[in-house]
Amino acid sequence: MKVSPLSVEGAWKIVPQQHGDARGLFLEWYKADALTEAVGHPLGLKQANMSVSAAGVLRGIHFADVPPGQAKYVTCVRGAVLDVIVDIRVGSPTFGQWEGVRLDEEERAAVYLSEGLGHGFCALTDDATVAYLCSEGYAPTRERGIHPLDPAIGIEWPVEHFELSAKDEAAPALAEAAEQGLLPSYQECLRFRAELTDRAAG
């Protein structure tokens, strides 16, 4: 398993080693020790989600208030998606920047994003099935969103026709969310992650 940092601080791409023969294949799509070594603390699993999307469906950009936020470990078990991480942490040196990673049933890679980062994806195929592990459970009062087509972010979604939920369609632009005080602080996110690392160290 190879764990590599992405251009947005606090996010990593994980590529598993696949073992295949005439019968099929086997892989370890999540290894706690490998992720802990890269991140500095274990993923405290509280919830596991799965979504199935038709081609062109766009979900996100979602995030949760920090603390405790919601770290995510995301993979695509069927079809393909463009998974996108957005730095929405006020004060971050890469604030407003994004990185996209193709997740599909061939490479079977995953991404991990720390608390405070924005997350979304676009289905590139029908029945694109995304599974993700979460450090915290769903809490409606702490859930936030940024409009995925905000031109100030400029995500290069690889499809022409999008299908958004009513909630995502109504989400504010990044600048509006900042003005409303909805965005997490970069320093607060770093402090929270440091606390998790300290707890793990005992």
Residue, then its C-alpha position, 0 to 999 in steps of 0.5 A: m500500500k502506497v500513501s502519498p500526500l496531495s497538494v492540499e495539506g491534510a489530504w492523501k491518496i492511498v493506492p493498494q497492492q492488488h493480488g489477482d489471478a484467474r479467480g479474481l483479485f484481493l486487496e487491502w483497501y484500508k490499513a490502519d497502521a499505514l494511514t496512522e503513520a502518514v496522518g499521525h493518528p488513527l482514524g476513529l471510525k464512527q460511521a461508514n457510508m455508501s452512495v450510488s450515483a448515475a453518471g453526471v451526478l455531482r455531490g458536494i462540496h460538503f464539510a462539518d464544523v471543527p471541532p470535531g469535523q469529519a475526516k473521511y476515507v473514500t474509495c470507489v468500489r464500482g464504476a468511476v468518480l472524480d473525487v475532489i478535495v477543497d481547502i476551505r480553511v480560513g488562513s490556510p496557505t492553500f485556501g480556495q485551492w482544490e485537487g481532483v483524484r480519479l477513483d475507480e474500480e481498476e486502480r481501486a485507490a482511496v483518498y483520506l481528507s482531514e477534518g475541515l477540508g471540503h469534499g465532493f465528487c462527480a460520477l463518471t459512470d452509471d452506478a458509480t458506487v462510493a464507500y467512505l469511512c467517517s471519523e464522526g457520525y452524521a450531525p445535521t446541525r454541524e453539516r455545511g456545504i459550498h456550491p460545487l460550481d462556484p467559479a471562484i474555486g473553479i473546479e474542472w468537473p469532467v462532465e457537461h451536464f450536472e445533476l445536483s441535489a436541491k441542498d447542494e444547489a442552494a449552498p453558498a459560494l465560498a466567499e459567502a460562506a466566509e462572510q457568514g462565518l461558516l468556514p473552519s479556521y486553519q489554525e483550529c483544524l491544526r490544533f484539533r489534529a494535534e490533539l488527536t495525535d497527542r491522544a494517540a501517543g498516550 
